[in-house]
Amino acid sequence: MDATSPRKENEKIAQVRSFMGKRIKVVISDGRIITGKFYCFDQQGNILVSEAEEEKPKKEVTGVLGANRLLGIALIPFKFVLECFIDQNDEKRADRSTTNIESNTTIPIASSSTETTV
């Protein structure tokens, strides 16, 4: 471990702290999308989301979206996370709808298929 590693780690921690309370969108392995406010994550990478809403994927045959449901607080195990995005325009957004987070306005912060990019 070199002398700059603790500093880089502190910068990453500060970056994650800056995401707290912002809108988050988490795509999980079964196709569901969980949106809400990023609350925290633990050492294993599990993500805690408050004001969480679950969006089920649309069915391929009918093209009908599955029903959305409010979850309240959700703990998402890291092993099921495919993609995770933080909405960078959260403060500017007048519409607080949890389903309007677009990938072009987000920063990817985690993916179980690769190393965490935070």
LINRAQUI-V72037 format. One record per helix or strand. SS is the DSSP state (hx for helix, st for strand). FROM is the first residue (numbers start at 0). TO is the last residue. If there is no record, write none. Layout:
[[SS;FROM;TO] [SS;FROM;TO]]
This chain:
[[hx;4;18] [st;22;27] [st;32;40] [st;46;54] [st;68;75] [hx;77;79] [st;80;86] [hx;89;91] [hx;102;104] [st;105;109]]
